[in-house]
């Protein structure tokens, strides 16, 4: 594992992408690790060489006891950039990551070509953060998990993506309490708002319309007031934008940091992201066969449905995968689209997407609302698929 030595701590980092692309450093929020950015990476790697790191006290990085400061955390980022051989980069940070990014740009302006400040602030409630630090140091991160989750994710995302939500909570509860408390002290003690007017690098301020932690009012608006030359971007998401709106966030970063006509690159990024979803839902074997059967006549159509259906629709946060799968079954049965129906029955049953009982209930509902003939055909088609699955294995 790659580590950088910084002020008596080892900082874990990960560098991805080709050397011919401009460097982009991604910083995570308090209570998360570099995996926060995983869903956005396919769309970012087509345009950038991406350096991620676990903030001191988080993930695989060391978690020394005591209070941390933004200056200390900015030193860590500079040390990682040195170790990775990156003299200058654009810096994008979420929440605490955005605060560290501002500190780095203030203390080492030559290292920062541009800033993207995502769901962050230059002023936070000191008393509230002191209370949180005290609770963590006495009761661990589990003591503040409920509060943190309410401020991390929007209610709609939490309801629609329970697996992701539980993973975020599990990682928060499992993290080093001293690390969380130390990083919390850096937020409590930050002094940025009076200093950031001196920043001269291009700056993008991204706010989440459903962000309960650092909303536009009182946070994003203060950043813009202090930096009149900054650009504002609003996303339909909660506090952890890389989780709730990865493709939209990546598009905003690409548009700001790499302006110009890169429509083809953007299309390729969306295709790759959609292909990842398609493989997750339908399986590699089916997707590989579909790709192998592309022809000059249908290739553009295949690319379009991968970008739109599998990226734009299947990546939306409002519904989980199980619900989407069952909706597809009901709709394709109602319309008599049996090839597509059989495909999704097979994929769902063989990939743990739903149970046979789930399938039966959907088809019962379909028979009432789409007609008994449609339900009858759907039961027959589903039975044939289940027989084939049993025969195969």
C-alpha positions, 0 to 999 in steps of 0.5 A: 500500500502506498503511504506518504510520511507527514508529521509523524503519521503515514497517509494512505494514497492512491493514484489512478489514470494516465500521466498525460492527463492533468492532475486532480486531487480528491479530498473526502469529508469527515467520517468517510474515506477515499472510497467516497469518490468510487462512483464518480471515478469512471467519469473523472478518469477519462479527463484527469489523473486522479490522486485520492487520499485518506485524511489523517485519522480516516481509512488506512491513514494513521490516526494519532491522538489529539486535535488536528488543524487544517494546516496539519491536514493541508501539510498531509496533502502536500506530502502526498502530492510530493510522494506521488510526484505531482507538483501542482493540481486542481483540488476538489474537496467535499466538506472537510476536504473543501476546507483543507483545499482552501487551507492548502491554496492559502498556504501553498498557492503554487501547488493549486491550479484550481479549487472545487469546493463541494458541499463545504463551508468556511464557517461552522458552529464551534460549540456544536462541533465541540459537543460532537467531539466530546461525544465521540471521545467519550462514546465513540463514533457510534454516539454521533452516528444517527446525527451524522447520517441525517446530515450526510445523506438526503432522506430520499437517497437513504430510503432509495439506497439502503445498502449504500446508506448502511455501508456509510453508517457501518464505516463511520461507526467502525472508524477510529474515534480519535481520528474523527475527533481530531479532524473535528477539531480542525473544523471547530478551529478553522479560520478561513472566512477572513482569509479566502478573499485573497485566493486568486485561483479559479474556484467552483463552489458546488452546493447540494440543494438537499444538503442539511449540513452545509446548505447554500444559506449560511455556507455556500452564499458566504463562500461566494460573497468572500470570493466574488470571482467564484462560479456556483453550481447547484446539484440535486443531492445531499451533503455527500455529493459523490455518493448521491450525484456522482455523474452530475458532479463529475460532469460539473468538475470536468466542465469547470476544470477542462472547459472546451469541446469534449463532448465525445469524452463526456459521452465515453465517460457516460458510456463507461459508467452505464456499462458498469451498471449494466454489468452489475444488473445483467451480468458480464456474460450477457453484456459481453455477448451483447457487445460482441454482437454490435454492428455498424448499424446498431452500435450507436443505438447500443451506446445510446441505451447504455448512456441513458438507460443504464447510466442516467436512469439506473444511477438515479438515487430515488429507487433501489435496484430491487425496485427497479428490477421489479418495475421492469418486469411489470412493465415489460409483461404489460407491454408483451416485451417478452425478450426483455422480460425473460432477460430481467427474470433470468438476471434477477433470479440468478444475481440475487436481485429478487426472489421467486416470491417477489416475482410471483407477487409482481405477476399477480399484480400485473394480472390485475392491472394489465389483464389476465392474458398478460399475467398468464403469459408472464407466468408461462415465460417466467416458468420457462426461464426458471426451468432453464436456470434449474437445468443449468445448475 
